[in-house]
Amino acid sequence: MGFEYAPAPESRSIVDIKASYGLFLDGEFVDGRGSSFKTVNPATEETLAEIAEASDADVDLAVRAARRAFRGWSRMSGKERAKYLFRIARIIQERGRELAVLESIDNGKPIKESRDVDVPIVAAHFFYYAGWADKLEHAGLGANPQPLGVAGQVIPWNFPLLMLAWKVAPALACGNTVVLKPAETTPLTALLFAEICQQADLPPGVVNIVTGAGGTGQALVSHPDVDKVAFTGSTEVGKAIARAVAGTDKKVTLELGGKAANIVFDDAPMDQAIEGIVGGIFFNQGHVCCAGSRLLVQESVADEVLARLKRRMSTLRVGDPLDKNTDIGAINSREQLERIRELCEIGEAEGAERWAPACDLPSSGFWFPPTLFTGVAQAHRIAREEVFGPVLSVLTFRTPAEAVEKANNTPYGLSAGVWTEKGSRILHMASQLRAGVVWANTFNKFDPASPFGGYKESGYGREGGRQGLAAYLKGAEA
Amino acid sequence: MPTTAPTDPAPGLTAYSEVTASEASLRRFLHGLPGVDQVGAEARAAGLGTRSIKTTAKAWALDLAIRMVDLTTLEGQDTPGKVRALASKALRPDPADPSCPSVAAVCVYGDLVGEVKAIVGDQVNVAAVATAFPSGRASMAVKLADTRDAVAGGADEIDMVIDRGAFLAGHYLQVFEEIVATREACVRPDGSHAHLKVIFETGELQTYDNVRRASWLAMLAGADFIKTSTGKVQPAATLPVTLVMLEAVRDFREATGVQIGVKPAGGIRTAKDAIKYLVMVNEVAGDDWLDPDWFRFGASTLLNDLLMQRTKMTTGRYSGPDYFTLD
């Protein structure tokens, strides 16, 4: 008999999901005036709650509330604003398990990731930017830095709470007020965050949350009284936003797609490189803009790397996101699952070879096995387009120059990984790669002190670190 | 005195005969092994440590862990009475529950092998530490005599220490030859041999690169088991060190077809820790190693915690330490 892990589900009883949710405007939950939509558990397709879809009028109310609150919030001393942010950070830690369980239910990501990655980094972001709130004049961004005003923020479904933290924490620390629109498939943790704002006695209107789909987002970013637009999501929507705000005074930061190269040299620390490849693409079901979705492996070790990678992939546990032993959870939505399937079929049709370990997938819900494609050419769509799923394209290279050329040969430029035991090669590669983040002998590491953002079609502006403050201060450039 | 040479090396191993032909070739080979990234290895070990093993899986793992214990006493104050008591416990760890399995072996100093053997007979193995344990600082003649003495006394397994000084000085061939010689000293007159466990004292080797090199060195020299520590140096066994060794035995079998066992020893005190190791064995080396023939825990206090958790699983209640024997 082998070592069969018995189910170890995290209890759902800690979260209390209401039948329906309104909008969070001016410190209160209010009913929306538009229609509503449902959010489902992607692991079971069970409907979790009815969510109000904010109309243009609702968005207008939210922006007005944020504008009213801006007066007091921006004039409050940094030290006082910091107190609120520290309080929010502590409440996030205290209610960490609740947030993690709710995130896994609404998003489909495994509880070990929401518990050990998402929620701790969320709290860390609030702590980090709380620390900046009274030190803005020492950030090297001008002698008397001033907030922009009202920030309209639109975030994606892959890291619902973490993207909220990346947007809200620096905005508030700098004295801005915000109207935030979470993704339509994952609104629940943002609404729980609204409760946390109430619990922290945050002044009404400083944070407003409007739920809805694309129309709501469009109303928000094109609202004339929004001073700053911050968006994380697809390049397609990012371009639409850039067009919508063109010719206005609005400041914009966009964090968009990616097609990162994870480059493995023949002198790499092999076992850790395999872990890095697996973590790079299968973390969060591959729903990661900076995912290492293109493996570039040196030809001299390609066979060995592939054999080890396949063996490692066979130990990945796909299933119930709330089971503490699950490595890969559910795909966030039927729509996304269809897109992943379509791109994989195109990959096969274009001549790449598809491989996935044998794994039992649950009968209901949205699932996709960890998959890799070998024999991929630069010209294949799976090597160029963002799949945003647990699908790895494997390409080979012969020399460092060829690795650089292939890695940079993409319209994106968000992240890259380099695996080698040779320090000088790491520094050389980092200087050659046109990507906002280059990880060396690691991948998908996030820290609030480290700026994050892209080159080219991966967007502009930086989030995180001192540079992240510039996106929310007048006259400052990252 | 070995009358028969050790059995011929496995066919997969002959390909490596050139590697061990000279100091230079052995060094080139060991230094050509892929490096270990410390941060990555520790992160992987910590990640595996978060597996949640419950109910039936936990009950299964606890029994397996008990069967894998090398129940150990290696004190200057050990007496025949003390080791006899330990031997009785090894046979019947939980006198109140006959369904509780025996441990794998009792591990003592060479002069006490006979005392243990008298109690356990053939039901539990007897392991003896040898080769000037724990420091390994003695002449080769003394180390070999120490080994032969224990084998002649009836030891089923020999736990030898490598010369860490020689290893750290880069004298890999010297370490290799010492292991080969000790392996020969393990041969009994009938041609069978006591199983050889090679202790690296990873707390003294310090780096994971060294642990990987020592693992390959010992496996090429004919070790049956590779073992982390004596228990006399801190840190002793850790999850990341064991991870690197499990990767080494996995890769070695893939390269040569020869399977080698792994024994973390020292510092593993709780059932929870033991289960983390078993998860690691399962996911890194594979379930072929989930057997007392291929994985052991060198421990003393671990056994009582395993028993306490086992009783909790069967009765639903925690009992106190007074319900388990102290030996």
Interface residues (C-beta under 8 A of the other chain):
Chain A: M1 G2 F3 E4 Y5 A6 P7 A8 K112 D116 D267 A268 P269 M270 D271 Q272 E275 G276 T315 K324 N325 E421 N441 T442
Chain B: P34 G35 V36 D37 V39 G40 A41 A43 R44 T50 R51 S52 I53 K54 T55 T56 A57 K58 W60 A61 E247 L278 V279 N282 E283 D287 L290
